Structure formats: structure tokens, C-alpha cells
Amino acid sequence: MEEVPVATAFLRHDAEVLLCHRAADAPTYPGRWGGVSGAVEDGEDPVEAGRREAAEETGQTDLALVRTGDPLTVDAPSYDRTFLIHPVLFDAADRDLELSAELQAAVWLPPTALLERETVPRCFETYRRVAPTVQSIVADDEHGAATLSIRALEVLRDRAGLLAAEGESDLEELRALADRLRRARPSMPVVRNRVNRVFAGSGDGDTGAGASAPFGHDASGAPASTPAAIEQAAIDGINRALAADAEAAMRAAGLVSGWHVLTLSRSGTVFEALAADTATAVSVAESRPACEGVGVAEALDERIDAPVTIHTDAAVAHRLAVEPIDALLVGADAVLPDGRVVNKTGTRAAAIAADREDVPVYVAAATDKITTRETVPLESGTPEAVYDGPAGLDVANPTFDVTPADLLTGVVTERGVLAAEDVAAVARELAALAPK
């Protein structure tokens, strides 16, 4: 049989993927569900083919490549072919669709919905080859803590959904997976807190995030005891987390309205706050050695009308002294119970400089970033990012530093602006979620 290379692209937005219902007259597998699929043409690689097919079939063009997966083979004797399937995962900037005649429908859903539909062969297995894993969360140095917490819940959701589809009832595998996820990024308590919520059966509390159904419980209110219940709890947890992060960003956007804001590094919550275009000007420190601030500044320049200035980390104190900057707004990887904040290295120095100039310092973060522990391990980057020359130098590349609470004006969360004593109260709430 002829071997035909095929790209199957999964488009993801806010932890859901686009499930495509093939046309009734499709040349292969008519009426089946799957990702965006099509043959890889001569001269294309699977990523290029995936982008082309996504544009042609769904109208989606603003796609960021996440990863590719190992190919898998599907024998199709009824078509006298063997399909070599190349999985590709993209993040989509929005959910807008313009479907071609090749599809009769498309819907954004958790990928575990594939397990309940008649799909093209080995479809969920294809997705799993590009889905987030514990290992991908450990290795990810491009995204912030809030995003990685969503990825952790995706991992838990996907495995629970597969076990439920296979008729499994024992939760031990899922509990072990949860433990691995809690340990994946020990400096990011939001991962631990959000995984804990799935199993603790905790409701939203007074979060202002919308939903009030308890997580980790079945319909009767009893603690979840099946993979299907854990799958649903993880889905609910993802929705709650996205709502909380969005609410924190919205509150921060309202706070800085009409202000010239200085920020540094990359925080998804801060970015969304500034992308609301309520500030009159934005200054962004480049955040060496990775210089992720440059990408933040470029993205903001495309999104907002306010002027955006990029400058060196060393210029932060100078700009706070000579420019009419109204506030320093930063994100957080962790907020300690006493109100100290762990964030990208350079935050502490910027806060000290802001204090010297009487410029308020705000942290934008959902309450799930508050840790119940008195300390968190501070990650370090590779020495080569700072120096890879011939001299026998010792190299320090700390990724995070700790900013004292007395340098902070407040933590902007989905509950409002929290002072240090408010942070301590939330820490006590989160401690109750931890597995006993």
C-alpha cells in the first residue's frame, strides 16, 4: 500500500482544542471527528502542512507552534493506503472560525471529548503525542506560573478522561500523577494549589471568579471517587483558574488606568492587564539574560495605542528617578504567607528603587499563587546564558529573587488588592486544600 504522510494539527485555546467534524462527502473517513488533517505536500514539513490546512479548513492563521510529536502509522486497506500521521500542536490566538466545505462543523472542547465521539483512527493517541506532560512542564522556561498551572490540570484531565473511557475505577494512578505534578515546579505554588483543588473538593470561596460548584465532588456532593469525576473536576478547575487569572488582570488594568507603568520580565497576568490599554504609557525592562521583556514590549506595541519603551535592567532606577512613572507593576511566581513576593530576578532591585522615588509597587497575581510554605526553592538558569567564554569564571544566574513585603503597596488579585495580612488569611485557606 502507498504510504501517505499526513499532518494532524490540534489547535488549542484556553486548554480546549478544536474538534473538527469531517464532511459527509470527505474522501477519507467521512463524518468522523478529528483534528485539522491533510496530506503533507511535496516540499512541506508537517508544521507547514498543519498551518496550511488550518488556514484552509478553519481560517485560523495566528498560530504559535507548541510542539510536534512522533509520527504514528494508520493502515487503511479500504483506501489502499497507509497514513503516516505527524501530530502538531498549535496555540491559537482566538476562537474565530471560517470553515471550509471540508468540514461540516467544528467546536472547541476538552480533548477528552474525542473519547466519546466517532473519530478518525487513533485520534486521541495522536493528540496525546503533543499533549502537555509532567516532563514538558518541568522543562518549560518560556511560560509563567499561571500558564503552567493550567498545563498541569490538562495533564490530570487527559489521564483521568482516558482511564474513565477504559472503565478504570481506581484513583491511585491519578493520585500518583498529582504528586508528580505538585513536585514539577516547586517554586510555583499555583501548580500545587490548583492540583490540590481538584482532589480537595473545595469550592470557589469568595473569589469573584464566577462558578460555585465544588471541585472533586460527584453530583451528590460526596468526594469524587472515580476517574470521570476527577476529569470533570480538572475541567472545572481549569475554568475557575482562567476566570481568576482574567479577573486579576482586569482589576490590575483598572488600577493602572491613566498611569505610566513600568514592568519587567514576562507575566501573563500583567501582560493582559497592560494589553487592556488603560495605561497612558508603558516602560518595560528587558530582563536579562533571556531578555523576555523584549518580546513583551513587542507584543504590547502591537496590541495597545499607548507608547511602549524598552530599556535595560540597569536603567530601571534611573527611569524611576527621571520619568513620570506612576507605578511599578510586576507578576509573581509565588507570594509567601507574610506578603513577600518571589518573581524574576530584578524585581527586588526595581522595588527598592521605586520605594526611593515614592512610586507604588503592585503585584498582579491570582490568589492561587499564594504559598502555604514559609520559603520556596529559587530556581537558577544555565550558566551559559550569562557567560560561556574561555575564562574559568564562577557564574551566578539566579532566576528569581524575593521582594520584602514592606516594599509592596499591594497584591492585585481576583478578590481585590490584598495587604500582607490578607495574604496570610488566604494562605490559611489554601493550607486546608493540601492532601492529608
C-alpha positions as CSV (number, residue, x, y, z in Angstrom):
1,M,0.0,0.0,0.0
2,E,1.1,3.6,-0.7
3,E,2.4,5.5,2.3
4,V,0.9,9.0,2.5
5,P,2.3,11.5,5.0
6,V,-0.4,13.4,6.9
7,A,-0.2,16.3,9.2
8,T,-2.8,16.3,12.0
9,A,-2.8,19.7,13.7
10,F,-4.5,20.3,17.1
11,L,-5.4,24.0,17.7
12,R,-5.6,24.8,21.4
13,H,-7.1,27.9,23.0
14,D,-7.6,28.2,26.8
15,A,-6.9,24.5,27.3
16,E,-9.5,23.4,24.8
17,V,-8.8,22.1,21.3
18,L,-10.7,22.4,18.1
19,L,-12.5,19.2,17.2
20,C,-13.4,19.1,13.5
21,H,-16.3,17.1,12.1
22,R,-15.4,16.0,8.6
23,A,-17.8,16.5,5.7
24,A,-20.2,13.7,4.8
25,D,-18.5,13.5,1.4
26,A,-14.9,13.7,2.6
27,P,-12.6,11.5,0.5
28,T,-11.4,9.7,3.7
29,Y,-13.3,8.9,6.9
30,P,-16.4,10.9,6.1
31,G,-18.4,12.1,9.1
32,R,-15.7,11.3,11.5
33,W,-14.2,13.7,14.1
34,G,-10.6,14.7,14.5
35,G,-8.1,17.5,14.4
36,V,-7.2,19.5,11.3
37,S,-5.7,17.0,8.9
38,G,-4.4,16.9,5.4
39,A,-1.7,15.4,3.3
40,V,1.8,16.8,3.6
41,E,2.6,18.1,0.1
42,D,5.9,17.9,-1.7
43,G,8.4,20.4,-0.2
44,E,6.4,20.8,3.0
45,D,7.3,19.7,6.5
46,P,4.4,18.7,8.9
47,V,4.4,22.1,10.7
48,E,4.0,23.9,7.4
49,A,1.3,21.5,6.3
50,G,-0.5,21.9,9.6
51,R,-0.5,25.7,9.2
52,R,-1.8,25.5,5.6
53,E,-4.5,23.0,6.5
54,A,-5.6,25.1,9.5
55,A,-5.8,28.2,7.3
56,E,-7.7,26.4,4.5
57,E,-10.1,24.5,6.7
58,T,-10.8,26.8,9.7
59,G,-9.5,30.2,8.7
60,Q,-7.1,30.1,11.7
61,T,-3.8,31.8,10.8
62,D,-2.5,33.3,14.1
63,L,-1.0,30.1,15.4
64,A,2.1,29.6,17.6
65,L,3.8,26.2,17.4
66,V,3.9,24.4,20.7
67,R,5.4,21.1,19.7
68,T,5.4,18.2,17.3
69,G,5.1,14.6,18.2
70,D,6.5,11.3,17.0
71,P,4.6,10.1,13.9
72,L,2.3,7.0,14.0
73,T,1.0,4.7,11.3
74,V,-2.6,4.0,10.4
75,D,-3.2,1.2,7.9
76,A,-6.2,1.9,5.8
77,P,-6.8,-1.0,3.4
78,S,-10.2,0.3,2.4
79,Y,-8.3,3.3,0.8
80,D,-5.3,1.1,-0.3
81,R,-3.0,3.4,1.7
82,T,-1.0,3.6,4.9
83,F,-1.2,7.0,6.5
84,L,1.9,8.3,8.4
85,I,0.4,10.7,10.8
86,H,2.5,13.6,12.0
87,P,1.0,15.3,15.2
88,V,1.4,19.0,15.6
89,L,0.1,21.3,18.4
90,F,-0.5,25.0,17.9
91,D,-1.8,27.6,20.3
92,A,-4.5,29.8,18.7
93,A,-4.7,33.4,19.5
94,D,-8.6,33.4,19.3
95,R,-11.5,31.1,18.5
96,D,-12.7,32.7,15.3
97,L,-13.5,30.2,12.6
98,E,-14.3,30.3,8.9
99,L,-15.0,26.7,8.0
100,S,-14.4,25.3,4.5
101,A,-16.6,22.8,2.8
102,E,-14.3,20.0,4.0
103,L,-15.8,20.4,7.5
104,Q,-19.5,20.2,8.5
105,A,-18.8,21.6,12.0
106,A,-16.0,22.4,14.4
107,V,-16.2,23.0,18.2
108,W,-13.8,24.0,21.0
109,L,-13.9,21.3,23.7
110,P,-11.6,19.5,26.1
111,P,-9.6,16.9,24.0
112,T,-11.1,14.1,26.1
113,A,-14.3,14.7,24.2
114,L,-12.6,12.8,21.4
115,L,-13.0,9.7,23.5
116,E,-16.8,10.0,23.3
117,R,-17.1,10.5,19.6
118,E,-16.6,8.5,16.4
119,T,-13.2,9.8,15.3
120,V,-10.6,9.1,12.6
121,P,-8.4,6.1,13.6
122,R,-6.1,6.6,16.7
123,C,-7.1,10.3,17.0
124,F,-6.8,10.6,20.8
125,E,-3.5,8.7,20.7
126,T,-2.3,11.3,18.1
127,Y,-3.3,14.1,20.4
128,R,-1.5,12.6,23.3
129,R,1.8,12.7,21.4
130,V,1.7,16.5,21.6
131,A,-0.3,17.0,24.8
132,P,1.4,18.5,27.8
133,T,3.2,16.1,30.2
134,V,4.9,16.4,33.5
135,Q,8.2,16.5,31.7
136,S,7.1,19.3,29.4
137,I,6.0,21.3,32.5
138,V,9.4,20.7,34.2
139,A,11.3,21.8,31.1
140,D,9.2,24.8,30.2
141,D,11.2,28.1,30.7
142,E,9.1,30.2,28.3
143,H,5.8,30.5,30.2
144,G,4.8,31.9,33.6
145,A,3.4,30.0,36.6
146,A,-0.3,30.7,35.8
147,T,0.1,29.1,32.4
148,L,2.0,26.1,33.7
149,S,-0.7,25.5,36.3
150,I,-3.3,25.2,33.5
151,R,-1.0,22.8,31.7
152,A,-0.8,20.7,34.9
153,L,-4.6,20.5,35.1
154,E,-4.6,19.5,31.4
155,V,-2.3,16.6,32.2
156,L,-4.6,15.5,35.0
157,R,-7.7,15.9,32.9
158,D,-6.4,14.0,30.0
159,R,-5.2,11.0,32.0
160,A,-8.4,10.9,34.1
161,G,-10.5,11.0,30.9
162,L,-8.6,8.1,29.3
163,L,-8.9,6.0,32.5
164,A,-12.6,6.7,32.6
165,A,-13.0,5.7,28.9
166,E,-11.2,2.5,29.6
167,G,-13.6,1.7,32.5
168,E,-11.0,2.1,35.2
169,S,-12.2,3.0,38.7
170,D,-9.0,3.1,40.9
171,L,-7.7,6.6,41.6
172,E,-4.3,5.6,42.8
173,E,-2.7,6.3,39.4
174,L,-4.2,9.8,39.4
175,R,-3.1,10.5,42.9
176,A,0.4,9.5,42.0
177,L,0.2,11.7,38.9
178,A,-1.0,14.6,41.1
179,D,2.0,14.1,43.3
180,R,4.3,14.3,40.3
181,L,2.6,17.5,39.1
182,R,2.9,19.1,42.6
183,R,6.7,18.5,42.5
184,A,7.2,19.5,38.9
185,R,7.8,23.2,39.7
186,P,8.4,23.6,43.4
187,S,8.9,27.3,43.1
188,M,5.4,27.8,41.7
189,P,2.8,27.1,44.4
190,V,0.0,27.9,41.9
191,V,0.6,24.5,40.3
192,R,0.3,22.7,43.7
193,N,-2.7,24.7,44.8
194,R,-4.7,24.1,41.6
195,V,-3.9,20.4,41.6
196,N,-4.9,20.3,45.3
197,R,-8.3,21.9,44.5
198,V,-9.2,19.1,42.1
199,F,-8.8,16.5,44.9
200,A,-9.9,18.5,47.9
201,G,-13.4,19.2,46.7
202,S,-13.0,22.9,47.6
203,G,-15.5,25.4,46.3
204,D,-14.6,28.8,44.9
205,G,-14.9,30.6,48.1
206,D,-15.2,34.4,47.8
207,T,-13.1,34.6,44.6
208,G,-15.3,36.7,42.5
209,A,-14.4,34.3,39.7
210,G,-18.0,33.1,38.9
211,A,-18.5,29.4,39.4
212,S,-19.5,28.0,42.8
213,A,-19.7,24.2,42.2
214,P,-17.3,22.2,44.4
215,F,-14.4,20.5,42.7
216,G,-13.6,16.9,43.3
217,H,-17.2,16.0,44.2
218,D,-19.8,14.0,42.4
219,A,-23.4,15.1,41.9
220,S,-24.4,14.1,45.4
221,G,-21.7,16.3,47.0
222,A,-19.6,13.3,48.1
223,P,-15.8,13.5,47.3
224,A,-15.0,12.3,43.8
225,S,-14.2,8.6,43.7
226,T,-13.9,7.9,40.0
227,P,-11.6,9.0,37.2
228,A,-14.7,10.5,35.4
229,A,-15.3,12.7,38.4
230,I,-11.7,13.8,38.6
231,E,-11.8,14.6,34.8
232,Q,-14.7,16.9,35.4
233,A,-13.1,18.4,38.5
234,A,-10.0,19.2,36.4
235,I,-12.1,20.8,33.7
236,D,-13.9,22.8,36.3
237,G,-10.6,23.7,37.9
238,I,-9.2,24.9,34.5
239,N,-12.3,27.1,34.0
240,R,-12.0,28.6,37.5
241,A,-8.3,29.2,37.1
242,L,-8.8,31.0,33.8
243,A,-11.5,33.1,35.3
244,A,-9.4,34.0,38.3
245,D,-6.4,35.0,36.2
246,A,-8.6,37.1,33.9
247,E,-10.3,38.8,36.9
248,A,-6.9,39.6,38.5
249,A,-5.7,41.1,35.2
250,M,-8.9,43.2,34.8
251,R,-8.6,44.6,38.3
252,A,-5.0,45.5,37.6
253,A,-6.0,47.2,34.4
254,G,-8.5,49.3,36.3
255,L,-6.0,50.2,38.9
256,V,-3.3,51.5,36.5
257,S,-5.8,53.4,34.3
258,G,-4.3,56.7,33.3
259,W,-0.9,55.8,34.7
260,H,2.6,55.4,33.2
261,V,3.5,51.9,34.3
262,L,6.9,50.2,34.5
263,T,7.2,46.5,34.4
264,L,9.8,43.7,33.9
265,S,10.0,40.1,32.7
266,R,7.0,38.2,31.5
267,S,3.8,37.7,33.4
268,G,0.7,36.6,31.7
269,T,-1.5,38.4,34.2
270,V,0.5,41.7,33.9
271,F,0.5,41.4,30.1
272,E,-3.3,41.0,29.9
273,A,-3.7,44.0,32.3
274,L,-1.5,46.2,30.2
275,A,-3.0,44.9,26.9
276,A,-6.3,46.3,28.1
277,D,-4.7,49.7,27.1
278,T,-5.8,51.6,30.1
279,A,-2.3,52.9,30.9
280,T,-1.1,56.1,29.3
281,A,2.5,54.7,28.8
282,V,4.4,51.5,29.5
283,S,8.1,51.0,30.2
284,V,9.5,47.5,30.0
285,A,12.9,46.4,31.4
286,E,14.5,43.8,29.1
287,S,15.0,41.2,31.9
288,R,18.4,39.7,31.2
289,P,19.8,37.2,30.5
290,A,16.9,35.8,28.5
291,C,15.6,39.3,27.6
292,E,12.0,38.1,27.7
293,G,10.9,41.7,28.3
294,V,11.8,42.5,24.7
295,G,9.1,40.1,23.5
296,V,6.6,41.5,26.0
297,A,7.3,45.0,24.7
298,E,6.9,44.0,21.1
299,A,3.6,42.2,21.8
300,L,2.3,45.2,23.7
301,D,3.3,47.5,20.9
302,E,1.0,45.5,18.6
303,R,-1.9,45.5,21.0
304,I,-2.1,49.0,22.5
305,D,-2.2,52.6,21.5
306,A,-0.1,53.8,24.4
307,P,3.6,54.3,23.8
308,V,5.9,51.4,24.8
309,T,9.5,51.9,25.8
310,I,12.0,49.1,26.2
311,H,15.2,49.7,28.3
312,T,17.9,47.8,30.1
313,D,17.5,46.4,33.5
314,A,20.3,48.7,34.7
315,A,18.2,51.7,33.6
316,V,15.2,50.9,35.9
317,A,16.4,53.1,38.8
318,H,17.3,55.9,36.5
319,R,13.9,55.9,34.8
320,L,12.1,55.8,38.0
321,A,14.1,58.8,39.1
322,V,13.7,61.0,36.0
323,E,10.5,59.8,34.2
324,P,6.9,60.5,35.4
325,I,6.3,56.8,36.2
326,D,3.2,56.3,38.4
327,A,3.6,52.6,39.4
328,L,5.7,49.5,39.1
329,L,3.5,46.6,38.2
330,V,5.0,43.1,38.3
331,G,3.8,39.5,38.3
332,A,4.7,36.7,40.8
333,D,5.7,33.1,40.7
334,A,4.9,32.9,44.4
335,V,3.5,35.1,47.2
336,L,4.7,34.0,50.6
337,P,2.3,34.0,53.6
338,D,4.0,37.0,55.1
339,G,3.5,39.0,51.9
340,R,6.9,38.7,50.4
341,V,6.9,38.0,46.6
342,V,9.1,35.7,44.5
343,N,9.4,36.9,41.0
344,K,12.0,37.2,38.2
345,T,15.4,38.4,39.3
346,G,15.5,42.2,39.2
347,T,12.1,42.7,40.9
348,R,13.7,43.3,44.3
349,A,16.1,46.0,42.9
350,A,13.2,47.6,41.0
351,A,11.1,47.7,44.1
352,I,13.9,49.3,46.2
353,A,14.4,51.9,43.5
354,A,10.6,52.6,43.4
355,D,10.5,52.9,47.2
356,R,13.3,55.5,47.0
357,E,11.2,57.5,44.5
358,D,7.9,57.1,46.3
359,V,6.5,55.1,43.4
360,P,3.9,52.5,44.4
361,V,4.7,48.8,43.7
362,Y,1.8,46.4,42.8
363,V,1.9,42.7,42.2
364,A,-0.7,41.2,39.9
365,A,-1.5,37.6,40.6
366,A,-4.4,35.3,41.3
367,T,-4.7,34.1,44.9
368,D,-3.7,30.6,44.0
369,K,-0.1,31.9,43.7
370,I,0.0,32.3,47.5
371,T,2.0,29.6,49.0
372,T,1.3,28.0,52.4
373,R,5.1,27.5,52.9
374,E,7.5,29.9,54.6
375,T,10.0,29.5,51.8
376,V,10.1,28.3,48.2
377,P,13.2,27.0,46.3
378,L,14.6,29.6,44.0
379,E,15.4,28.3,40.5
380,S,18.5,29.2,38.6
381,G,19.2,29.4,34.9
382,T,22.0,27.8,33.0
383,P,25.5,29.4,33.5
384,E,25.9,29.6,29.7
385,A,23.1,32.1,29.5
386,V,25.4,34.6,31.3
387,Y,28.9,33.5,30.3
388,D,30.2,30.8,28.0
389,G,33.7,32.2,27.4
390,P,37.1,30.6,27.9
391,A,37.8,32.0,31.4
392,G,37.4,29.8,34.4
393,L,34.8,32.1,36.0
394,D,32.2,31.1,38.5
395,V,28.8,32.1,37.1
396,A,25.7,33.0,39.0
397,N,22.4,33.1,37.1
398,P,19.6,33.2,39.7
399,T,16.2,33.2,38.0
400,F,14.1,34.5,40.9
401,D,14.6,36.9,43.8
402,V,12.5,37.7,46.9
403,T,11.0,41.2,47.4
404,P,10.1,42.1,51.0
405,A,6.5,42.9,51.8
406,D,7.2,46.3,53.2
407,L,8.3,47.4,49.6
408,L,4.9,46.4,48.2
409,T,1.8,48.5,48.1
410,G,-0.5,45.6,47.5
411,V,-1.2,42.3,45.6
412,V,-3.9,42.7,43.0
413,T,-5.9,39.5,42.8
414,E,-9.4,38.4,41.7
415,R,-10.5,39.3,45.2
416,G,-9.2,42.8,45.0
417,V,-6.0,44.4,46.3
418,L,-4.6,42.4,49.3
419,A,-2.3,43.7,52.0
420,A,0.1,41.4,53.8
421,E,-2.5,40.4,56.5
422,D,-5.0,39.4,53.8
423,V,-2.3,37.3,52.1
424,A,-1.8,35.4,55.4
425,A,-5.6,34.7,55.6
426,V,-5.7,33.3,52.1
427,A,-2.6,31.1,52.8
428,R,-4.6,29.5,55.7
429,E,-7.4,28.8,53.3
430,L,-5.1,27.2,50.8
431,A,-3.4,25.1,53.5
432,A,-6.8,23.4,54.0
433,L,-6.7,22.1,50.5
434,A,-3.4,20.2,50.9
435,P,-3.7,16.4,51.0
436,K,-3.6,15.0,54.5
